[in-house]
Amino acid sequence: MAKVYTLAEVSQHNSAKDCWLVISGKVYDVTKFLDDHPGGDEVLISSTGKDATDDFEDVGHSSSARAMLDEYYVGDIDSATIPTKTKYTPPKQPQYNQDKTSEFVVKFLQFLVPLIILGVAFGIRFYTKQSAA
């Protein structure tokens, strides 16, 4: 029967000289594999002390990589010691009330403001032409 480890026990093995990972409920001592890992040893060391299943699956390891796990297997993880994942829920945002500024007023101002600017420009031009004459 396989030994059952707690996450606290596995978390103590978090260095290049002693590196254990938790993947799919199983504990693996990957210390001997650190130098051979294609992604480098830092990738493995950064996944210690937690459930590294998502990290392992996200990379898309080959079937031969999955088969290699068997030779590093040391036991199972006590799933009760792994913290449950909390799903991120964004904070509630206040709803923008479009009724405060009706679309008609916005469109009217978009039409009116350029006309006012144009009218002022013509007025200044007309006034300066008359006073110069």
Salt bridges, closest charged atoms under 4 A:
ASP18 OD2 - HIS13 ND1 2.44
ASP54 OD2 - LYS85 NZ 2.67
ASP55 OD2 - LYS50 NZ 2.97
GLU57 OE1 - ARG66 NH2 3.00
